[in-house]
Structures are given as C-alpha cells and as structure tokens.
Amino acid sequence: MDQKKTALFLQLMALLLFFSCLLYLAGNYAVMNHGAATTQGENKALDGEMFIEEEEFVKRRMEFESLDYPGSGANSRHDPWIPGRPRD
C-alpha cells in the first residue's frame, strides 16, 4: 500500500513538472513572437516613440532627484552649540 502511494505521488509530481515546463515554453514562445506580424515601418515608428518616452522618463527622474533634497545652506532645524558656554 505504501509503495502504491509513493509511486502515485512520483507520477503526479512528474506530470506537474511536465506541465509546468510546457507552460514555460509556451509563455516564452508567446513573448518572443509578440508583435512579429508588424511591418518594419511600424517597428521603426514604435522604436521612435519608445525613445521619446524613455527620454521623457529620464528627464523627469533627473528633475525629481535634483529636487529631492533641499539646497545647500544653513540648517534651520539645528541650533549649534557655542564653544565655551555650558550646555543646557
């Protein structure tokens, strides 16, 4: 009885492995062939649009990074300790 359960379990695991590999390959095939029916001119147009979108993204990211921190100058949130005076 125990051997039958073990054999059934191994068969089910092998079947699961087979189907997961099959799904993986089908997914890769779909991704690799996505947009394969487009013409060469459409591909060039899409590349140009993507370049503009990427350029805009980089511009906005750089703008965000430059505005992320306050400018240099005195720290208004800190009162410095004056040497020679006792601390409170």
Order of alpha helices (4+ residues) and beta strands (2+ residues): alpha-alpha
